[in-house]
Amino acid sequence: MLSTQGMTTDQPTERTIVANGLAHRVLVWDAPPDAPTLVALHGWMDLGATFLRLVPLLRAAVPMRVVAPDLRGHGGTQHVGAGGYYHFADYVADVAGLVDAVTGAEETEVKPIRLLGHSMGGTIATLYAGTYPARVEKLVLMEGLGPPTH
């Protein structure tokens, strides 16, 4: 059983961010502007809320802003309409739009993010980090399988 001793009780706020043409439900734990941003990507059949118990533990160790979206087709995020796809490249484009929205990509110098991916989110995180290496300061994979071989 996970002990809650020492856990912070901070709760996220729920936001909607349109990225890559889809409205994404995003949980955000705010922090001071100089704190690093961690984007947490969930696994298949999970949600951003998967990280509700983990985030307070992480934030107790390192103050940070955490952004945990429901990925396309999951939870409160819009599902893809007819003719749309659920390919990894589409998820990477979604994450790119989300990262731009939460980091203020219109600024001339954007701080790199920290990226955490679980399972399917680990594959997406790996592909995002490979596509945008200058945007990722640190990458953590929990049961991440890496990019597909086909």
Backbone as a chain_set.jsonl record, in Angstrom:
{"seq": "MLSTQGMTTDQPTERTIVANGLAHRVLVWDAPPDAPTLVALHGWMDLGATFLRLVPLLRAAVPMRVVAPDLRGHGGTQHVGAGGYYHFADYVADVAGLVDAVTGAEETEVKPIRLLGHSMGGTIATLYAGTYPARVEKLVLMEGLGPPTH", "coords": {"N": [[0.84, -1.179, 0.0], [0.548, 2.213, -0.806], [1.986, 4.765, 0.99], [0.613, 7.774, 2.223], [1.862, 9.593, 3.7], [3.652, 12.546, 4.045], [2.936, 13.383, 1.542], [1.947, 16.0, -0.643], [-1.065, 17.889, -0.745], [-1.929, 19.097, -2.967], [-4.059, 19.826, -5.687], [-4.823, 19.324, -9.137], [-5.684, 21.716, -11.728], [-8.247, 21.673, -14.151], [-8.018, 21.976, -17.6], [-8.784, 22.997, -20.967], [-7.165, 22.465, -23.93], [-6.606, 23.239, -27.225], [-5.037, 21.337, -29.578], [-3.345, 20.378, -32.452], [-5.738, 20.342, -33.802], [-7.599, 19.093, -32.133], [-9.606, 19.151, -29.182], [-8.164, 18.958, -26.125], [-8.398, 17.52, -22.919], [-6.758, 18.587, -20.083], [-4.819, 18.136, -17.205], [-3.42, 20.292, -14.855], [-0.846, 21.081, -12.684], [0.098, 23.821, -11.145], [3.036, 25.934, -10.798], [5.709, 28.088, -9.66], [6.903, 30.495, -12.14], [9.634, 30.05, -12.766], [10.054, 27.39, -12.269], [10.676, 24.017, -13.398], [8.929, 22.39, -16.148], [7.028, 19.5, -16.3], [5.806, 17.157, -18.506], [3.449, 14.691, -18.517], [2.71, 11.659, -19.926], [0.184, 9.367, -20.447], [-0.563, 5.772, -20.451], [-1.991, 3.275, -22.757], [-5.48, 3.1, -22.728], [-5.624, 4.54, -20.394], [-5.607, 7.628, -18.493], [-4.912, 11.172, -18.106], [-5.328, 11.524, -15.426], [-4.231, 9.304, -14.307], [-1.877, 9.934, -13.117], [-2.434, 11.185, -10.71], [-1.798, 10.346, -8.058], [0.94, 10.074, -8.166], [2.087, 12.546, -8.897], [1.992, 14.435, -6.637], [3.999, 13.28, -5.026], [6.274, 13.517, -6.664], [6.39, 16.302, -6.88], [6.85, 16.977, -4.244], [9.455, 16.289, -3.963], [10.791, 17.74, -5.984], [10.051, 20.946, -6.798], [7.764, 21.64, -9.31], [6.023, 22.376, -12.363], [3.359, 20.503, -13.554], [1.965, 18.848, -16.282], [-0.612, 16.964, -17.436], [-2.057, 15.462, -19.936], [-5.157, 14.095, -21.269], [-4.777, 11.848, -23.733], [-5.386, 11.83, -27.328], [-8.615, 10.596, -28.097], [-8.986, 9.48, -25.613], [-10.505, 9.558, -22.402], [-11.496, 12.798, -21.417], [-10.726, 14.06, -23.726], [-11.174, 15.058, -27.073], [-12.461, 12.804, -29.486], [-11.237, 11.325, -32.506], [-12.571, 12.197, -35.625], [-14.38, 10.858, -38.488], [-12.209, 9.556, -40.914], [-9.963, 10.329, -39.56], [-7.002, 9.594, -37.533], [-5.302, 7.335, -35.252], [-2.551, 7.123, -35.007], [0.927, 6.842, -34.039], [2.413, 9.03, -34.954], [0.463, 10.997, -35.088], [-0.19, 11.314, -32.384], [2.263, 12.355, -31.504], [2.295, 14.801, -32.857], [0.117, 15.974, -31.585], [1.114, 16.182, -28.941], [3.243, 17.919, -29.437], [1.834, 20.278, -30.062], [0.5, 20.658, -27.615], [2.685, 21.017, -25.862], [3.779, 23.351, -26.953], [1.646, 25.088, -26.355], [1.574, 25.099, -23.525], [4.071, 25.988, -22.8], [4.488, 28.418, -23.905], [5.289, 28.869, -26.684], [5.474, 30.931, -28.471], [7.292, 32.663, -27.511], [10.702, 33.82, -27.77], [12.739, 32.343, -26.598], [12.365, 29.295, -25.278], [12.141, 27.331, -22.406], [13.392, 24.016, -22.182], [11.368, 21.062, -21.697], [10.585, 18.601, -19.181], [9.972, 15.223, -19.642], [7.716, 12.619, -19.158], [6.777, 9.336, -19.698], [4.412, 6.72, -19.742], [4.137, 3.385, -20.65], [2.268, 3.189, -23.551], [2.394, 5.961, -23.646], [5.079, 6.243, -23.136], [6.245, 5.39, -25.519], [5.285, 7.396, -27.205], [6.489, 9.596, -25.96], [9.197, 8.999, -26.414], [9.316, 9.159, -29.22], [8.584, 11.858, -29.536], [10.728, 13.132, -28.201], [12.834, 12.376, -29.854], [12.107, 13.665, -32.188], [11.958, 16.35, -31.48], [14.475, 17.175, -30.1], [15.747, 19.393, -28.889], [13.8, 20.471, -27.344], [13.455, 18.905, -25.128], [14.53, 18.388, -21.928], [14.874, 16.346, -20.035], [14.124, 12.864, -20.043], [11.914, 10.391, -19.047], [11.018, 7.069, -18.898], [8.454, 4.88, -18.122], [7.927, 1.658, -18.186], [8.166, 1.989, -20.889], [8.213, 1.264, -24.298], [9.633, 2.175, -26.438], [10.163, 3.298, -29.864], [7.981, 1.976, -32.461], [8.818, -0.931, -34.433], [8.055, -1.166, -37.041]], "CA": [[0.0, 0.0, 0.0], [1.299, 3.457, -0.908], [1.781, 5.671, 2.116], [0.343, 9.158, 1.842], [2.611, 10.45, 4.606], [4.59, 13.415, 3.343], [2.408, 13.81, 0.25], [1.242, 17.274, -0.663], [-2.474, 17.687, -1.08], [-2.308, 19.971, -4.078], [-4.893, 19.234, -6.715], [-4.654, 20.012, -10.416], [-6.82, 22.372, -12.361], [-8.566, 21.062, -15.444], [-8.068, 22.953, -18.685], [-8.953, 22.475, -22.32], [-6.197, 23.05, -24.856], [-6.739, 22.72, -28.592], [-3.735, 21.033, -30.169], [-3.451, 19.542, -33.643], [-7.133, 20.306, -34.213], [-8.454, 18.398, -31.176], [-9.707, 19.72, -27.837], [-7.587, 18.036, -25.145], [-8.557, 17.774, -21.485], [-5.411, 18.6, -19.511], [-4.686, 18.437, -15.789], [-2.224, 21.117, -14.661], [-0.419, 21.459, -11.351], [0.896, 25.019, -11.377], [4.237, 26.187, -10.0], [6.282, 29.385, -10.041], [7.358, 30.544, -13.539], [10.997, 29.551, -12.957], [10.084, 25.944, -12.027], [10.614, 23.223, -14.626], [7.643, 21.815, -16.544], [7.014, 18.068, -16.605], [4.633, 16.7, -19.24], [3.275, 13.274, -18.209], [1.876, 11.013, -20.946], [-0.355, 8.111, -19.928], [-0.582, 4.587, -21.294], [-3.194, 2.887, -23.469], [-6.668, 2.912, -21.888], [-5.467, 5.323, -19.174], [-5.944, 9.044, -18.59], [-3.995, 12.054, -17.389], [-5.572, 11.318, -13.998], [-3.382, 8.2, -13.868], [-0.746, 10.482, -12.37], [-2.909, 11.93, -9.544], [-1.083, 9.955, -6.827], [2.383, 10.197, -8.369], [2.519, 13.947, -9.017], [2.362, 15.059, -5.361], [5.286, 12.739, -4.589], [7.312, 14.144, -7.482], [6.461, 17.728, -6.54], [7.429, 17.097, -2.912], [10.91, 16.161, -4.135], [11.26, 18.82, -6.862], [8.942, 21.817, -7.209], [7.64, 21.692, -10.765], [4.711, 22.434, -12.989], [3.096, 19.222, -14.204], [0.888, 18.873, -17.256], [-0.971, 15.576, -17.755], [-3.225, 15.462, -20.827], [-5.793, 12.889, -21.791], [-4.358, 11.791, -25.137], [-6.504, 11.74, -28.285], [-9.481, 9.439, -27.989], [-9.038, 8.99, -24.235], [-11.083, 10.422, -21.374], [-12.194, 14.006, -21.794], [-10.201, 14.627, -24.962], [-11.985, 14.81, -28.265], [-12.154, 11.632, -30.304], [-10.974, 11.655, -33.896], [-13.728, 11.968, -36.478], [-14.22, 10.01, -39.674], [-11.036, 9.878, -41.715], [-8.836, 10.659, -38.679], [-6.144, 8.468, -37.175], [-4.709, 7.179, -33.923], [-1.18, 6.669, -35.233], [1.889, 7.494, -33.144], [2.78, 10.349, -35.494], [-0.604, 11.923, -34.709], [0.0, 11.609, -30.959], [3.433, 13.235, -31.386], [1.857, 16.141, -33.281], [-0.724, 16.478, -30.492], [2.001, 16.563, -27.829], [3.966, 19.124, -29.856], [0.921, 21.4, -29.889], [0.278, 20.853, -26.183], [3.907, 21.588, -25.286], [3.826, 24.75, -27.399], [0.625, 25.859, -25.642], [1.855, 25.247, -22.092], [5.38, 26.607, -22.555], [4.563, 29.725, -24.537], [6.202, 28.696, -27.814], [5.627, 32.165, -29.231], [8.456, 33.366, -26.981], [11.901, 33.526, -28.554], [13.538, 31.307, -25.937], [11.5, 28.469, -24.456], [12.88, 26.34, -21.63], [13.02, 22.63, -22.483], [10.503, 20.397, -20.726], [10.89, 17.251, -18.716], [8.933, 14.405, -20.262], [7.534, 11.318, -18.533], [5.815, 8.543, -20.449], [4.12, 5.374, -19.26], [3.643, 2.433, -21.638], [2.075, 3.858, -24.838], [2.914, 7.318, -23.469], [6.538, 6.149, -23.243], [6.566, 5.363, -26.949], [5.025, 8.747, -27.714], [7.535, 10.462, -25.4], [10.438, 8.691, -27.128], [9.213, 9.723, -30.566], [8.609, 13.314, -29.407], [12.098, 13.538, -27.851], [13.66, 12.203, -31.052], [11.686, 14.646, -33.183], [12.214, 17.689, -30.935], [15.453, 16.976, -29.021], [16.081, 20.643, -28.198], [12.673, 20.829, -26.467], [13.384, 17.962, -24.005], [15.678, 18.421, -21.018], [14.997, 15.024, -19.425], [13.125, 11.907, -20.509], [11.734, 9.251, -18.153], [10.077, 6.09, -19.44], [7.976, 3.855, -17.196], [7.442, 0.597, -19.057], [8.139, 2.489, -22.256], [8.723, 0.271, -25.235], [10.384, 2.799, -27.522], [9.419, 3.419, -31.116], [7.642, 0.728, -33.119], [9.826, -1.399, -35.375], [7.524, -1.214, -38.401]], "C": [[0.886, 1.244, 0.0], [0.969, 4.348, 0.267], [1.535, 7.074, 1.591], [1.079, 10.123, 2.759], [3.622, 11.262, 3.812], [4.097, 13.882, 1.98], [1.781, 15.193, 0.377], [-0.193, 17.006, -1.097], [-2.906, 18.55, -2.252], [-3.059, 19.2, -5.152], [-4.697, 20.01, -8.017], [-5.89, 20.813, -10.794], [-7.019, 21.702, -13.711], [-8.686, 22.173, -16.475], [-8.354, 22.228, -19.991], [-7.979, 23.222, -23.207], [-6.425, 22.417, -26.22], [-5.345, 22.565, -29.167], [-3.953, 20.075, -31.331], [-4.917, 19.332, -34.036], [-8.082, 19.607, -33.264], [-8.456, 19.117, -29.83], [-9.255, 18.663, -26.833], [-7.943, 18.464, -23.725], [-7.182, 17.604, -20.862], [-5.507, 18.916, -18.025], [-3.373, 19.183, -15.6], [-2.042, 21.403, -13.181], [0.526, 22.639, -11.552], [2.063, 25.127, -10.406], [4.752, 27.561, -10.393], [6.854, 29.34, -11.459], [8.765, 29.978, -13.767], [11.129, 28.045, -12.719], [10.051, 25.192, -13.352], [9.206, 22.713, -14.895], [7.847, 20.35, -16.89], [5.715, 17.77, -17.333], [4.569, 15.185, -19.057], [2.268, 12.661, -19.174], [1.472, 9.614, -20.477], [-0.281, 6.977, -20.946], [-1.934, 4.35, -21.952], [-4.301, 2.597, -22.463], [-6.534, 3.592, -20.526], [-5.851, 6.765, -19.452], [-4.849, 9.871, -17.925], [-4.126, 11.878, -15.884], [-4.805, 10.12, -13.447], [-2.291, 8.695, -12.934], [-1.158, 11.222, -11.097], [-2.156, 11.588, -8.256], [0.417, 10.142, -6.952], [2.848, 11.65, -8.322], [2.829, 14.594, -7.668], [3.697, 14.548, -4.818], [6.441, 13.374, -5.362], [7.506, 15.605, -7.08], [7.002, 17.956, -5.136], [8.948, 17.037, -2.989], [11.486, 17.326, -4.931], [10.067, 19.691, -7.228], [8.914, 21.93, -8.734], [6.194, 21.874, -11.164], [4.526, 21.1, -13.696], [1.859, 19.368, -15.078], [0.623, 17.427, -17.665], [-2.228, 15.572, -18.625], [-3.874, 14.086, -20.926], [-5.422, 12.889, -23.269], [-5.569, 11.572, -26.047], [-7.273, 10.436, -28.131], [-9.628, 8.875, -26.588], [-9.71, 10.033, -23.342], [-11.844, 11.609, -21.924], [-11.67, 14.682, -23.043], [-11.056, 14.171, -26.135], [-11.512, 13.551, -28.993], [-11.983, 12.084, -31.749], [-12.208, 11.302, -34.728], [-13.404, 11.046, -37.64], [-13.038, 10.489, -40.496], [-9.82, 10.26, -40.889], [-8.099, 9.401, -38.246], [-5.739, 8.5, -35.71], [-3.316, 6.581, -34.087], [-0.236, 7.425, -34.308], [2.298, 8.868, -33.656], [1.727, 11.396, -35.136], [-0.505, 12.299, -33.23], [1.185, 12.566, -30.762], [3.065, 14.656, -31.793], [0.959, 16.773, -32.216], [0.151, 16.993, -29.347], [2.79, 17.818, -28.193], [3.091, 20.363, -29.674], [0.647, 21.703, -28.427], [1.488, 21.504, -25.527], [4.036, 23.056, -25.691], [2.853, 25.612, -26.594], [1.001, 26.101, -24.178], [3.198, 25.903, -21.797], [5.494, 27.986, -23.179], [5.52, 29.722, -25.704], [6.378, 29.958, -28.644], [6.801, 32.999, -28.71], [9.691, 32.974, -27.785], [12.75, 32.433, -27.928], [12.655, 30.542, -24.966], [12.36, 27.453, -23.72], [12.444, 24.935, -22.039], [12.18, 22.035, -21.35], [11.161, 19.123, -20.23], [9.703, 16.411, -19.168], [8.908, 13.037, -19.602], [6.483, 10.562, -19.336], [5.661, 7.163, -19.855], [3.543, 4.543, -20.401], [3.487, 3.106, -23.006], [2.593, 5.288, -24.775], [4.431, 7.348, -23.528], [6.992, 6.108, -24.695], [6.379, 6.747, -27.555], [6.118, 9.698, -27.233], [8.865, 10.256, -26.119], [10.425, 9.313, -28.521], [9.241, 11.254, -30.538], [10.037, 13.792, -29.133], [13.039, 13.396, -29.048], [13.359, 13.221, -32.127], [12.041, 16.066, -32.766], [13.261, 17.625, -29.817], [15.8, 18.251, -28.248], [14.977, 21.057, -27.219], [12.61, 19.958, -25.214], [14.674, 18.006, -23.201], [15.949, 17.039, -20.437], [13.845, 14.16, -19.912], [13.102, 10.731, -19.545], [10.681, 8.345, -18.76], [9.739, 5.072, -18.364], [7.289, 2.794, -18.049], [7.29, 1.093, -20.495], [8.807, 1.498, -23.177], [9.596, 0.867, -26.326], [9.571, 2.807, -28.799], [9.095, 2.057, -31.727], [8.688, 0.35, -34.161], [9.322, -1.427, -36.817], [7.166, 0.161, -38.911]], "O": [[1.871, 1.306, 0.737], [-0.197, 4.653, 0.515], [2.17, 7.509, 0.631], [0.943, 11.339, 2.618], [4.364, 10.713, 2.998], [4.759, 14.688, 1.327], [1.159, 15.511, 1.391], [-0.479, 16.0, -1.745], [-4.099, 18.717, -2.504], [-2.721, 18.061, -5.473], [-4.437, 21.213, -7.996], [-6.981, 20.614, -10.258], [-6.067, 21.226, -14.33], [-9.364, 23.176, -16.255], [-8.188, 21.013, -20.101], [-7.964, 24.453, -23.237], [-6.434, 21.192, -26.347], [-4.572, 23.521, -29.238], [-4.666, 19.079, -31.201], [-5.285, 18.272, -34.541], [-9.275, 19.529, -33.554], [-7.426, 19.63, -29.393], [-9.877, 17.609, -26.704], [-7.805, 19.635, -23.372], [-6.515, 16.594, -21.085], [-6.196, 19.856, -17.63], [-2.336, 18.768, -16.117], [-2.948, 21.896, -12.51], [1.629, 22.471, -12.072], [2.077, 24.502, -9.346], [4.275, 28.14, -11.369], [7.247, 28.274, -11.934], [9.055, 29.478, -14.853], [12.2, 27.48, -12.941], [9.467, 25.672, -14.323], [8.387, 22.616, -13.981], [8.729, 20.003, -17.676], [4.636, 18.093, -16.835], [5.515, 14.475, -19.398], [1.115, 13.089, -19.235], [2.324, 8.787, -20.151], [0.017, 7.184, -22.123], [-2.889, 5.1, -21.747], [-4.072, 1.922, -21.459], [-7.264, 3.249, -19.597], [-6.363, 7.083, -20.525], [-3.967, 9.327, -17.26], [-3.157, 12.059, -15.147], [-4.74, 9.942, -12.23], [-1.834, 7.959, -12.059], [-0.306, 11.835, -10.456], [-1.905, 12.478, -7.443], [1.099, 10.349, -5.949], [3.902, 11.942, -7.758], [3.859, 15.258, -7.555], [4.447, 15.312, -4.211], [7.465, 13.725, -4.777], [8.634, 16.083, -6.955], [7.557, 19.019, -4.858], [9.645, 17.655, -2.183], [12.551, 17.843, -4.592], [9.154, 19.22, -7.905], [9.916, 22.273, -9.361], [5.271, 21.569, -10.409], [5.441, 20.62, -14.365], [0.847, 19.935, -14.667], [1.512, 16.745, -18.175], [-3.341, 15.668, -18.108], [-3.236, 13.058, -20.7], [-5.73, 13.845, -23.98], [-6.641, 11.179, -25.586], [-6.703, 9.348, -28.046], [-10.331, 7.883, -26.396], [-9.506, 11.235, -23.51], [-12.719, 11.465, -22.778], [-12.124, 15.773, -23.388], [-11.578, 13.057, -26.166], [-10.315, 13.283, -29.094], [-12.527, 13.111, -32.155], [-12.807, 10.242, -34.552], [-12.294, 10.526, -37.753], [-12.885, 11.685, -40.744], [-8.748, 10.493, -41.448], [-8.517, 8.285, -38.552], [-5.819, 9.525, -35.034], [-2.951, 5.641, -33.382], [-0.557, 8.52, -33.846], [2.509, 9.781, -32.858], [2.064, 12.557, -34.905], [-0.709, 13.456, -32.863], [1.112, 13.483, -29.944], [3.48, 15.614, -31.14], [1.036, 17.978, -31.976], [-0.051, 18.1, -28.849], [2.986, 18.69, -27.346], [3.564, 21.387, -29.181], [0.568, 22.867, -28.036], [1.343, 22.432, -24.73], [4.366, 23.904, -24.862], [3.188, 26.728, -26.197], [0.77, 27.189, -23.652], [3.442, 26.33, -20.669], [6.508, 28.66, -22.995], [6.474, 30.499, -25.717], [7.318, 30.057, -29.433], [7.253, 33.928, -29.379], [9.719, 31.913, -28.409], [13.41, 31.676, -28.639], [12.241, 31.085, -23.941], [13.205, 26.79, -24.323], [11.253, 24.688, -22.224], [12.277, 22.458, -20.198], [12.149, 18.644, -20.785], [8.556, 16.852, -19.082], [9.937, 12.371, -19.493], [5.414, 11.101, -19.62], [6.645, 6.509, -19.507], [2.574, 4.95, -21.042], [4.482, 3.556, -23.574], [3.169, 5.78, -25.745], [5.016, 8.357, -23.923], [7.999, 6.717, -25.057], [7.218, 7.213, -28.327], [6.617, 10.514, -28.008], [9.579, 11.219, -26.402], [11.407, 9.92, -28.946], [9.847, 11.881, -31.407], [10.504, 14.745, -29.757], [13.941, 14.214, -29.228], [14.243, 13.604, -32.894], [12.387, 16.894, -33.608], [12.954, 17.991, -28.683], [16.116, 18.18, -27.06], [15.204, 21.906, -26.357], [11.805, 20.228, -24.322], [15.756, 17.708, -23.707], [17.098, 16.605, -20.353], [12.742, 14.647, -20.159], [14.142, 10.14, -19.256], [9.584, 8.791, -19.098], [10.631, 4.471, -17.766], [6.196, 3.017, -18.569], [6.394, 0.662, -21.221], [9.862, 0.953, -22.853], [10.239, 0.125, -27.069], [8.42, 2.37, -28.813], [9.841, 1.096, -31.539], [9.367, 1.22, -34.707], [10.105, -1.69, -37.73], [6.704, 0.299, -40.043]]}, "num_chains": 1, "name": "protein.A"}
